[in-house]
Amino acid sequence: MSGGVDSTTTLAIAKHQQFTIYAVSFHYGQRHHIELDAAKRIATHFSVKKHLIIDIDLAAIGGSALTSNLEIPKYRDIENIPGEIPLTYVPGRNIIFLSLALAWAEVLGAFDIFIGANAIDFSGYPDCRAEFLAAFETMANLGTKTGVEGKKIKIHAPLLMLTKAQIIQKGIALGVDYSMTLSCYDPTEQGKACGKCDSCLLRKKGFREAGTIDPTVYLD
């Protein structure tokens, strides 16, 4: 749970489906670590059973504008955003996140892992695609005590093939208050969104196409 639109909507869907929710967020050296404040607010609002924040130093590896001093791409052509992998791609991020979530799921005796991955209105990340998630699920069932004992682990990505507008509409129908969320890759310390990065542009587009007001406070 990152504290953004997709992960919050995914949480609302899982809760609506009457799952007991254990939420996991990651402090991975991201420059927009203020997103974890949003994640904490959302976890409290949804009364999750437990909210775990795991520290990982992906900044030591680098290779991404989100974990280094590389400049965050701004003002990209929104129609072409999904067509190329930008500097905000964090090498191995969802592989690492899902692996840690999988380890915790084994400890909890949980067989369902939800992730807010989206392959429609997204930044072109390879670890947000259906092929990757299917492969990870196969690996999870081959490489864990739970899977080997025949208790199937399922990776749920309910937003995978939805547009951002459809995601927002679904969240609103479930009562999500999107003013709690933060999507920006380059926010101020006060939580104001830049309005220019991929994540902000896709968020604006989603709310506009959903026909509802974006409650985000933008610098502009």
Residue, then its C-alpha position, 0 to 999 in steps of 0.5 A: m500500500s503506497g498511499g496512492v489512488d490505485s493501492t487505496t482502491t485495491l484496499a477498498i475492494a479487498k475489504h468489500q470482499q470481506f477479507t481481513i486486511y493486513a497492509v504492507s508499505f515500504h520505506y525503500g529510499q524513495r524521495h517521495h517518502i511522504e507517501l507513507d504518511a498517506a498510507k498510515r492515514i488510509a490504514t487507520h481509516f480502513s481499520v486494517k488488522k495490522h499495517l507493516i512498514i518495511d525498510i529497504d534501501l533501494a537507494a543504495i542500488g540506485g538506477s531510478a529518479l525515485t531513489s537518486n538525484l536524477e531529475i524526475p521526468k515532467y510534462r511527458d506526453i500523456e498519450n505516450i506515457p505507457g509506451e516507454i519505461p521512464l527514469t522513475y522505474v525502480p529496478g526490481r521494485n515489485i519483485i521485491f515488494l511482492s516477495l516480502a508480502l509473500a513471506w509475511a503472508e506465509v507467516l500469517g497463514a494468508f493465501d491472498i495477496f492484493i496489489g494495485a498494479n495497473a497496465i492501462d493508465f500507467s507509466g509503462y513499468p514492466d512489473c505492472r503487467a499481467e504476464f509478470l503477475a502470473a509468473f510471480e504467482t507460479m513462482a510463489n506456489l513453487g517456492t514456498k512451504t504453503g504452495v508445496e503443501g497444496k494451499k494455493i497462493k493467489i495474486h489479486a490485481p483487480l485494477l489491472m485492466l481498468t483505466k484510471a477513471q474506472i478505478i476512481q469511479k469504482g473507489i467512489a462507489l465503495g466510499v473511498d475518500y481520495s483526499m487521503t491519498l497522495s500520488c505525486y513522485d515529487p511532492t513538497e514536504q507539506g504534501k503538495a503535489c507537483g502536478k507535472c510528473d507522470s503520476c500527477l498527470l495520470r491522476k488528473k486525467g483520471f479524475r477529469e475523465a471520471g467526471t469528479i473533482d480531484p481533491t489533491v492540492y497541487l503547487d499550480 
